[in-house]
Each structure stands twice: as structure tokens, then as C-alpha cells.
Amino acid sequence: MSVRPARLEDLPAMLAIYGPYVENTAYSFEYTVPTLEAFTARFQAYTAQFPWLVWEENGTVLGYAYGSAPFERAAYRWCAEVSVYVAPQAHRKGIGKALYRVLEELLFLQGYQVIYSLITSANPGSIAFHQRMGYKTVTQMPDCGIKFGKRWGIIYMEKRSNSVELPTEFPRPASQFVQDERFFSSILGRLSLS
């Protein structure tokens, strides 16, 4: 078992994990599963700046997590949004927690100050997971989405960096960290995940 940076060849497996969340739940507000082409474009756009990680066991991808930009304006550049998806057969094995620990470590090393998670009200398990991971609710927007003929709200949760200094540079691209295998391995070792 291992956490590692995602690669293009992982995308079909990741899309197979994500698809049922779109088709069968209101955990994702997407209505249709992205095509592999659209998912690939998303992956390439996000990984230009943010980490995208997978959990792999015996050659099978069982989960993935990634960062993205929650807002567009320049002053928000120190904010990141995180997401995690785990295959149903791999739930409750600590995979989401391990992926998040590495993802958060990378985002804070990059220079992000605040990490957000946007969770739909349809997913109380995710809210509890984020609370256990140290996230705090900062706002709720009730009934702002409609899926499967029902209204759903969203909950914004956040985790803040321990840094008290005001940053003077924008966060660095994740590729500076994840492409360096020794450095990435040192992160896993520090988090006891190697």
C-alpha cells in the first residue's frame, strides 16, 4: 500500500471511483460523469499548481485526493480546496485520512495558508471525517443545490496553517515537491506512511 503522485495512466481508475459518486449520490453536485477526455483536462489543469495523489494497493488505485483553487481572484491565491474519493470496497480503512495528511502537508509546504473543503449536506460522514481531521465549519449555505429532485446545502469547512507570518510570495507549484521522489518519500516517512 502506498500514497504516491497520480499519473495520467491512473485516470481511468480514478474516474471509475468518481463515477458512482456522481451517478448515485448528491456528494458531488455534478449531474453527469465527466468523459475521460474532460477528466484528463481537469487533471492537467489542476496539477499545473496543485498536488493530485492516489492510494495504490497491489497495483490497484483505491482512492485519490487533490487540491484545487476555491476562488479566482488574486488575493485568494493562498487558499486551496481539497477533495478525496475512495472506492466503496476500501472505505473505513484509513485511506482517506492518509491521503489527506499527505495532501495537507504538501499544500502547507507550497505556501497555502487556508485549506477549504466544500461538503454537501447529503454527506454527513464526510462532515464528521473533516471534523476528526481538524477542520472547522465556517459557513453553511442551505438548499443551494438541487439533485435527484431534492434540495441540498453545502458546508464550507477549513483548516488553517500554523504560520503567523504574512506571506510575501504566491504558493509554489506542487511539481516542485511531488516530482522529487526523495523529498516526497521524506514526507511519507515524516507522516509514518512509507
N, C-alpha and C positions, 0 to 999 in steps of 0.2 A: 504494500500500500504506500502511496506517496502523493504529495502535493507537488505539482510542477506547473510551469508556464504552459498555457494552452498553445496548440499548434493548429495550423489550417486543417490538417488531417483529422483533428478531433471534432470538427464542426458537425459532421453528420450525427455523431454520438450525442453531442450537446443538444442539437436540435431535437433528437429523439427524446431526450429528457424533458426539454422545454415544451414540446408539442402538447402533451396531455394537460399541462397547467393551463394552456390557452384554451383547449377544446373542452375541458371538463370542469374547470374551476373559475372562480372570479378572483383568484390570486393574482392573475395577470389581467389587465384591462384590454389586452389585445383581443380582437374577435377571431382572427384567423391566424393560423400558424405561418410564420414567415417562410418563404421559399428558401432553399439552401443558398441561392444567389443573394437574396436580401439579408439573410443571416450572416453570410460571409462579408457583405459590405458593412454591416453593423460591427462585426468583429474587427475589421480592418480600421474602421473609423475610431472605435473606442481604444484599440490598442496603440494608436499613434501617441496616446498620452497615458492611458490607464492600464493597470495590470488586469489580466484575464487568466485565471488559474483553473486547473482541473484536479480532481482526485481520481487516481487510477489504481485499480487493483487487478493483478493478473492480466494486464493488457486491456481491461475494460474501464471506460470512463463512467464513474458512478455519480459524479457531481461536478458542478463548476460554479465559480463566483467571479465577479468582475466589478470594476469601478467604472463610473461614467460621470459626466458633468450634469449636475441637477439644474443649473441655471446658465444663462448665456452671457450676461453682461460681465465686463472685465473685473469688476470689484468682487465678483463671486468666484474668482479663479482659485481661491484657496479652499473651496468646498468640493466635496466628492460625494457621489451617491453609490451605494453598494447593493448588490443583488446576489442571491445564491439560489441554486436549484439542485436538488438531489433526487436521484432515481428512486421510485417508490420502494423497491426492494432493499434500498440502502438507508432508509430513514432510521433515526434513533441509534445510529452507530457512531455519532460524533463527527461525521464528515463535514456537515455544515459549519460546526464550531471550528474545526481545524482549518477549513478554507478561509473562514472569516479572520481567524487570528493572523494568518499569513497575509491576507489581503490588507487588513488594517495596518499591520507593521509596514508593509510596502508603501501604502498611501501616506502614512505619517513620515516615513523616511523621504518620500518625494517632496514633502513640504506642505501637505494638506493640513488644514487647521481644524476643519469640521467635517465629519462623515455623517451623511444622512441615509436613512432607509425609509422608503415610501412603501407602506404596507396597506393592503386593502382590508376593510373591516370584515371581509369574508374569511380572513386568515388569523384567528386568534392564536393559533400555535406559533406563528411567526412573531407575533407581538410578544408572547411570552419568551420565545427564544432570544429576541433582541434585548429584552429586559435582563435576562440572565447574562447576556454578553456586555452589559453595562450601558446600553442605550437608554435614553430618557425621552419620553413623549414631549414634543414641543408644540404641536398643533394637531387638531383634528378637523377634517372637512367632511361633515356628514352628507350622505346621499348625493355625492358629486358625480358618480358614475352609474351607468345602467348596463347590466349584463345579465343574460338569462331571464329577462323580464322582471328583474329586481333592482332596487337602488342599493348602492354600496358606497360607503365612505372610504376615506383614506386617512391614515395616521402617519404623520411625519415623526420619526424618531431620530435622535442624533447622539453622536459620541464625539467628544472634543479632544484635541491634542493636549498634552500636558505642557506644551510650550507656552510661556507667558510673553515671549518677545514678539514684537510686531514683525512679520516677515518683510523682507526687502526685495525678494526675488520670487517670481512665479514658481509653482511646483515644477520639478524636473520630470521629464518623460520616464515612464516606468521601464522602458527598454534599457535605461542606464543601470537598472538593478536586476531585472529578470534575465537579461542576456548573459550576465556574468555568473556562470554556474557556481563558481566557488563562493561568491558573495551570497547567491540565493541559497546555497547549501548551508552557509553560516547562519542565515536567518532561520532556516528549518531547525538547525541544531540548537540555536538560542531558544526557540519555542518548543524544543523537545519533540520535533516532528520528523526528524531524519531517520 
